[in-house]
Amino acid sequence: MHYKLRIYRFQPEQDTKPHYTTFEVEAEPTDRVLDVLEQIRGEQDGTLAFRRSCAHGVCGSDAMRINGRNYLACKVLLRDLDVSEITIEPLLGLRVVKDLIVDMEPFFDHYKSVLPYLINDDPLPADGKERLQSPADRERFDDTTKCILCAACTTSCPSYWANSEYVGPAAIVNAHRFIYDSRDQGAEQRLKILNEQMGVWRCRTAFNCTEACPREIKITQAIGEVKRAIQTGKLD
Amino acid sequence: MTQTHTFDVVIVGAGGAGLMAALYASRNAKTAVLSKLYPIRSHTGAAQGGIGAALGNLEEDHWEWHAFDTVKGSDYLGDQDAIEFMCREAVQSVYDLEHFGLPFSRTADGRIAQRPFGGHTNNVTGKPVRRSCYAADRTGHMILQTLFQQCIKNNTLFFDEYQVLDLLIENGRTAGVVAVEIATGEMHVFQAKAVIFATGGHGRLWEITSNAYSYTGDGVAVTMRRGIPAEDMEFFQFHPTGIYKLGILITEAVRGEGGILLNKDGERFMERYAPHIKDLASRDVISRSIYLEMKAGKGVNDHYMLLDVRPETVNKYAELDGRTRPDGTPYRVTAQEILSKIPDITDFCVTYLGVDPVKEPIPIQPTAHYAMGGIPTNKLGEVVIDDQGTVLPGLYAAGECACVSVHGANRLGTNSLVDLIVFGKHAGIQAAEYAAGVDFQSLPQDPTGLARQQIEKLTSGDGSEKAVTIGRELKKVMFDDVGVFRTAEGLHAAVEKVKELSERFKHVRVTDSGKIFNMDLLNTWELSNMLDLALVTALAAEARTESRGGHAREDFPQRDDVNWLKHSLAWLDGQEVRLGYKPVVITNYAPKERVY
């Protein structure tokens, strides 16, 4: 089938401002958008820049705006888009470095700010084996362990667009993953961080994050649970 | 302007092995990690089914059984001292991961959950044993996340999106590496007492692969250009269950949970090839069986097989097999239970095939998956440069880019993650210890010379050839002629073809002339690595006139222990390859016929 791709371009060594280039390609409806980008870079324009690695939705490299919505380019097929004219743009809210590549550093800084690692100062089990955790306790935070830090959620959030100091949904998801882990003892510290001005209260439950998540994490729900934990002082 | 940095230990690659090495090296040495990707994008994250360790949480198991299964799985080419070391260390390593916070799935009594996996058996009964420790079907994702989290906690120093182009050796010792900062195009010299390569595999040499775009064999290529041999490159694993055409992996755990392979007649064909453990035979065995079935006209539409994990199918065969749960009750599953065990696989099938795996069988074909061969090391992670066990002081390798060899001719499922964790850790410890006892080597006169030369070649061709075309032809010939089954004729043709492609590659010119995120330049350099690895792989495969593990010769169908119970070593000198061999280390397990 014939497709037209209108792609956002910014070549920092030549361009003073961004523009769009339209490419025409023959592709199968079952091709991934990433396949088409590869085809364009290989056959038509070697200067087109984008990140990618695993090509099946688990590494998080190729989050971008496709027809106005955040997707992983490797996890959306042409037929899923239902149209033959496709607009591809970099994620919103992060500085564009070149074409579809954005500066991810602010995103990772927010992630690091919520202490995204297990905090537990108790001695390890005397037999050297695993800490115990019931299947129900493990299930409690399963959803938020799925995050691949692709930034699709944070960069779809109107509150984040309005103020990039806001930690954003991805950071809250990763805080949630530890706050609700029965082995962890850092919930109080994390809730304190998320109760600050740039924490969870910036969330206006727009649900964009949940819709954008390629891992189908119930992000708005996770944020709601964190908000409730701050208000009630209890983890339920 | 070239910047120079100085560290005791530099680690190249930030997947499971690199991060594990970083956590341990940085305890005692000033350490930096260089990675061409953000660490969290590394391919370890794609591993699905689990990490093998004889915890015995659900039934009797022993690390010695794990060791025997690994030796047998390797078709007796694995070094048994290293295998015993790995399988013994695996147990503590899995507990270490849990202590780091890894969210393993759990048993009813709260312990780490374990499931059966291909080739892992109870050595007394010969039946599958629950040894694979898992976190749903995203165990690698959880390992990568957990190790990255620990690195954040420990303030590990990362140089993200730095591509290492060259290894510096002075006076026969490691002196550092040269890297390009992808965001600026600037060269950086990292002077280091010790360097650990943890750069992953090279499955992108083949047309159908489960591997990430970044799996282009950079570490092996860089070390080969500096005179270090590559070991056992003819052994590459084809995983039997890749999604048809796309190659995306469908974990063995699907069969561990009861999934069955069927041919176009709906026959469970593995019963004929591996009567004892059937669908849970070793990967090489199943991939060959699939090809033989297709050759016999039993492929669906001539091109693929079906992996059936619908509950009615699982339950039918579980009943026939007399399969039971740990408490002795018959093994019966519901669709809900299957979905909870393999949520990501379900997602892949729905996304890429429009198939719901509990309602329809999944079309599958073998997919290039794992490099058994790589940079030769011993069990301490030290790089070994000849057939005498000589190490290059200060140089280490771990994970898929390394060949210890613990996987020999065929890797067992779950052992890649074991390898990363065990040898990543020990390489880190060893490198830091080594660095504490030596001074820095001086840097060579023109440290960035070879790196610059390589870049200049890629930008000065006449442009009459396209990298993408050469890449496509390379992947095709590798898949057709250096794939699951091989012949002298096909391998010879592949060698000639790769040589022709390397000649044509000289005409390629990178079209992006910028410095900032020049992905065209980076990808073209990666292709030069793949061409070098392809040549070595095809030549080593042509030379090995026997069938063993992942290397199956139609013209030499038998394993030949008299002549070929040995590792290959390949030295690359421009376009010339010299082959040598070294013996296999045998401790407790005398080679015998491999039957599943």
Interface residues (C-beta under 8 A of the other chain):
Chain A: Q11 P12 E13 Q14 T30 R41 G42 E43 D45 G46 T47 A49 F50 R51 R52 S53 C54 A55 H56 G57 V58 C59 G60 S61 K75 L77 V97 K98 D99 I101 M104 F108 K112 P116 Y117 L118 N120 L124 G128 K129 E130 R131 L132 Q133 S134 P135 D137 R138 F141 D142 T145 K146 I148 L149 F178 D181 R183 D184 E216
Chain B: L37 Y38 I40 R41 S42 H43 G45 A46 L55 Q92 V94 Y95 E98 H99 F100 G101 P103 F104 S105 R106 T107 A108 D109 G110 R111 I112 A135 A136 R138 H141 M142 Q145 Q149 Q150 I152 K153 A183 A212 Y213 S214 L246 I248 D344 D347 F348 T351 Y352 K466 A467 V468 G471 V510 T511 D512 G514 K515 I516 F517 N518 M519 D520
